């Protein structure tokens, strides 16, 4: 006999965890949909991020559905997302400034659409995701960041006489 939980036990545990998070934060599938769609409306209109997304995304309906599944898994532990987002982002010419803008737009979206507990829950995860992606992209480009360092392939050099 195995000590490993059955597939049904795993599903039951996930459902309990999802319900607990939802009860504590107020996050629902509808809220996730609204956050994802509201955020990407801002991204598409943004001078910094808009062109990057426009170049890579041809089917916005598909992308938004994937992002709803992603945030359902991240925010509510639903486990519905099975993609590999890091691999999609590695070849992009993005750096700390792009991640800062991404986080700024995400925070604005959360402020407009979520109660405080939900906004905190989303933002904590967004900060970890941004940091992880920034580290991964830096490493992909041959830069190993130390603790507290940020990825900027074109830093402004200060002039000293």
Secondary structure as the mmCIF struct_conf table of DSSP 4:
data_model
#
loop_
_struct_conf.conf_type_id
_struct_conf.id
_struct_conf.beg_label_comp_id
_struct_conf.beg_label_asym_id
_struct_conf.beg_label_seq_id
_struct_conf.end_label_comp_id
_struct_conf.end_label_asym_id
_struct_conf.end_label_seq_id
BEND BEND1 UNK A 4 UNK A 4
HELX_LH_PP_P HELX_LH_PP_P1 UNK A 5 UNK A 6
HELX_RH_AL_P HELX_RH_AL_P1 UNK A 7 UNK A 25
HELX_RH_AL_P HELX_RH_AL_P2 UNK A 29 UNK A 45
TURN_TY1_P TURN_TY1_P1 UNK A 47 UNK A 49
HELX_RH_AL_P HELX_RH_AL_P3 UNK A 50 UNK A 56
BEND BEND2 UNK A 58 UNK A 58
HELX_RH_AL_P HELX_RH_AL_P4 UNK A 60 UNK A 76
HELX_RH_AL_P HELX_RH_AL_P5 UNK A 85 UNK A 90
TURN_TY1_P TURN_TY1_P2 UNK A 91 UNK A 91
BEND BEND3 UNK A 92 UNK A 92
HELX_RH_AL_P HELX_RH_AL_P6 UNK A 96 UNK A 113
BEND BEND4 UNK A 114 UNK A 114
HELX_RH_AL_P HELX_RH_AL_P7 UNK A 116 UNK A 140
TURN_TY1_P TURN_TY1_P3 UNK A 141 UNK A 142
HELX_LH_PP_P HELX_LH_PP_P2 UNK A 144 UNK A 146
TURN_TY1_P TURN_TY1_P4 UNK A 147 UNK A 148
TURN_TY1_P TURN_TY1_P5 UNK A 153 UNK A 154
HELX_LH_PP_P HELX_LH_PP_P3 UNK A 155 UNK A 159
#
